[in-house]
């Protein structure tokens, strides 16, 4: 009999699905509070409503800063763990699959959506737009899509390392990945965000290792152990917020593991959570949310400061609601439209 929180179907794990949705929402929250957009620095107006400085907004701004401490390593950890569930045997097959799932979306979303939106919202102007496009094409531009090529390289290099040292023992690969990540800045070459990817290789491999041992961990079989572990880590995180005693490495480890524990606790407590329509919708469009949310943030910023939203209570609530909930909804709608268009194009072809 499978434990609660195990595979929903072959190749899927409920807590991983919940973690993917949670991590995606955390990324949106992390990007929801910045006010600098390219060469534009939005200043909060002097007549802004008291709501902007309310406890609710302070909590959201705190969460935004907290999330930035670990959200990208968490994505690489999760990617490595999920990869172990359905590992590719051949390098050619792996490369083709990841080109389709990572590199093609990088170019399509960047060229057809991210760059045009940034131009329309003032991030770029007519003088530097062509240069921005060229930099993007070779992986040297700015923007949130860097994650996709970086993750592509993690898949490829991990596959090579894993075969080089032997598939039976992951620990030498972990050591090699740690060394590569530590010295990635000294690599004598860089191509299409290769160095950026190597800066996260250890987290990817650690995620792969974690999936191999997760069923042996106490929280997998015993709900109460998971709760106790989560509360213990929560105390550590609160203490670190007060006295700042953890370095970046342990912040990533502790926060990422705490989020995982929270997910497995919820999956065990609410067995039907991952079957609900809303959750399945967010899971199905989690990639679309990641792809589309950041340019939409620029659009919300431009609208909010152009029309003085922050000067009223309702405007402040609309501003933050749009930067989190609104951006997610719009991304899902856009993802749905994209899926329908692709489906029709495939039928025609």
N, C-alpha and C positions, 0 to 999 in steps of 0.2 A: 504493500500500500504506500502511495506517495505521500510525503509530508505536505501539509498545507503550505502553500507558497512555492511549491515546486512547479514543474513544467505545466503551462497551460495547454500547450501542444508541443509536438516534437520541435526541438530547436528554440524554444522560448522558455523563459523563466519569469514567473509573475513579478518577483521582486525586482528583476532587471527592467521589466517593462515600466513598473512604477518609478524606478530610479531614473529611467530615461525621461519620462514625463516631468518628474520633479527637477532634474538637472536642467531641462529645457526652460522650465518656468523660472528657475533661479538665474539663468543667463539673461532672460528678459528683465527680471528685477535688477540684476547687476547693471544693465544698460539703461535703466529707467530714470536715472538721476543725474547723468552728466549734462553739463550746460555748454561744453566746448564742442564745436562742430567745425572741424577743419580750421579755417582762418576766422571763424565767427565765434565770439565768446558772448553768450547770452547772459546779461546781467539781470538779476532778480529786481524788478521795479521797486522803488521806494514805497509805493502805495499798494504793495501786495497785501492780500488778505491775511489775517491772523492764522487762517487755516494752514498756510504754507509753513508756518513755524509751529504748528500743533504737534502734539505727541505722536499722532498717527503718521504724519509726514517725517518726523524725526526717526521713527522706527523703520519706515521704508528706506530712508537714506542710510540708516545703520545697516540694514540688511543688504543694501546695494554694495556698500563697502566690504561687508563681511564676506559676501559671496565671491567677490573678486579675489579673495585670498586662496581659493581652491577650486573654482568652478571649471576651469579648463583642464587641470589634471584629472578631475573627476570624470570628464568626458573621455579622456584617454584610458583611464582605468576601466570604465564601463565598456569601451570599445574592445579592449583586450579580453575582458571577461566574456563578452558576447561572441567574440571570434572563436574562442575555444569550444563553444557549443556546436559550431558548424565549420570547423577548420577546413580550409582548402588544401588539397594534396599537391597540386601542381602550381608552379610559379606563374606560368602563362595564364592559367585559369584565374588565379587570384588577381593578377594585374589587370586582366580584362574586366573582371567583376568590379574592382575598385575604381578603374577608369570610368566605368559606366555610372557608378553610384556616388563618386566623389569629384572627379575632375570635370566631367561633363556638366554637372550642376554648378560647379565653380564658375565655369565660363558662361553658361547660359544665364544664371542669376546675376552674375557680375556685369556682363555686357548689356543685357536686356532690361535689368531692373536697378541694381545697386548704383552703378555709375550714372545712369540718367537721372535717378532720383536725387543723387548727391549734387548733380549739376543744377537741377531745378530748385533745390533748397539752399543753394549758395555755398555748399561745401567746396565745390569747384567752380571755376568761372571759365569764360571762353578762352582765356589765355593759357590756362594750365590743364584744360580737360584732355586734350590730345596726349599730352605727356602722361597724365594719369592713366589713360587707356593703355598706352604702351607698357607702362610699369606693371599694370594689372596683368597683362597678357604673359609677362615673363615672371610673375610672382613676386614683384617688388613693390606693389602698391600697398596702401593701407586699407583697413576694413576688416570686418569680422570673418570674411570667407577664407582667411589664411588657414583656418583649422582644417579645411578639406584637403589641400595638398599635403599639409603637415601630417595628417592622419594617414594619407596614402603612403607616404614614405615609411611610416612606422610599420604598416602592414608588410611592405616589401622587405625592409631590413630585418624585421623580426623573423620572417619566413627564412631568410638566408642564414641568420645566426642560429636558428633552431635546427636547421639541417646540418649546419657546419659542426656543431658540438654534439649532435645526437638528440633525437626527440624524447628520449626516455628521462632525461634529467634537465629540468628547467633552471636549476640554480646557477650553472655556469652562464646561461643566457642572461639571467638577472644581473650577474656581476658585470658582464660585458656591456649590457645596456646601461648600467649605472656609470661605467667609465665613459662610454660614448656621450651620455647626457652631460656628465660633468665637464668633459673637454670639448663639447660640441662647438664652442666658440672659437677653438683653435683649429678647426678643420680647414685644410688648405683650399677647399673649393666649396661652392654653393650653387645649387641649381634648383630653381622653382621651389623655394622654401624648404629645401632639404635640411639646412641647418636648424630651421625652426622646428621641423619634425623631430630631429635628433634631440632637441631640447626637452622632449616629452617622451622619449623612447622608454625610459625606465618605468614610467607610470603605465604605459601600455603593457609592458611585459609583466609588471606587478599585477595588473588586472587579470591577465591570462593565468598567472600562478594562483591568484585568489579563487578563480572559478574551480580550480582543481582541488581546493581544500575546503570550500565553503560548506559542503555537506558534513564535514567533520566538526564544524564549529557548533558550540552549544546552542546558539540562537536558532540554528536551522531546525533542531528537534524540539527545543523547549522555549516556549513563548516567554516565560518568566525570565529566563537567562538573558534574552534579547532586551527586555525592558530594563533589567538591572545594568547591563552593559551600556545601554543608551543613556540612562540617568547618570552613570559614572562619567561618561565622556562629556555629557552636558555640563556637569560640575567643572570639569577641566576647562572646557571652552569658556564658561563664565568667569572662571578665575583668570584665564589668559586675557580676557577682555579688560579685567580690572588692573592686572599687574604686568601684562605683556611679557611672559617668560618663555613662550614657545618660539622656536625658530620656524622659518617657512616650511621646512620639510615636515615637521610634526604637526603644524597647522593643517597641511594638506591631508596627512594620514588620518588624523583624529576627526577632522570635519567630514571627510569623505566617508569614513567608516561609520560615523554617527548618522549621516544621511542614509546610508545603506541599512543600518539597523532600524531606523525609523520606517523605512519602506517594508522590510520584512515583518516588523511588528504589525503594521497596518494590514498587510496581506494576510497574516495569520488571524488577526482580530476580525477583519471584515472579508470573509472568503469570496464574496461576489464583487468586490471592489473593481477588480480588473476585467470583469465582464460587463460593467455598466457602459451604456452608450456614450456618455460624455467622456469617459476615460479612453474608450477605444478610439473615439474621434481624435482626441489629443495625441494618442500614441501613433495613430496612422499618419497624422500631419506634423509630428514632432520635427521632422527634417524641414518641412516647409516653414514652420515657425522659426527655426534657426536661420534659414536662408533669407526670409523676408523681414524679420522683425527690426533689424538694425536700421535699414533705410527708412522704414516707417517711423522710427523714433525721430529721425531728422524732420520728417514731414509734420509730426505732431509738435515738435519744438518750434518750427517756423510758424505754424498756425497759432499756437498758444501765445507767442510773444508778439506776433503781428496784430493780433486782435485783443490783447490785454486780458487774457483769461485769468491771470493770477491776481487781478485786482478785485475779484469777487470770490465769495465762499464757493458758490456753485462752479465758477470757472476753475478754481483750484482743484476741486474734486474731479471735474471733467478732465483737467490736465493730467493728473496722476492716474485716473482711471483709464484714459486713452493710452498712456505710456506703458501700462501693464496689460490690463484686460482688453482694451480696444485693439492694441497691437496684436495680441494673440488671436483675437477673433478675426481681424482682417487677414492675418497670415493664413489661418485655416481656410477662410473663404477663397483666398487666392490660390492656395494649394488645391482645393477642390476643383476650381476652374482649370488649373494647369493639368490635373489628372484627367479631367474630362476631355480636354483638348488633345492630350497625348493619346488617350484611348481612341478618339475619333481618327486621328492621323494614322494610328496603327491599323485600324480597320480599313482605311482607304488604301494604304500601301499593301 
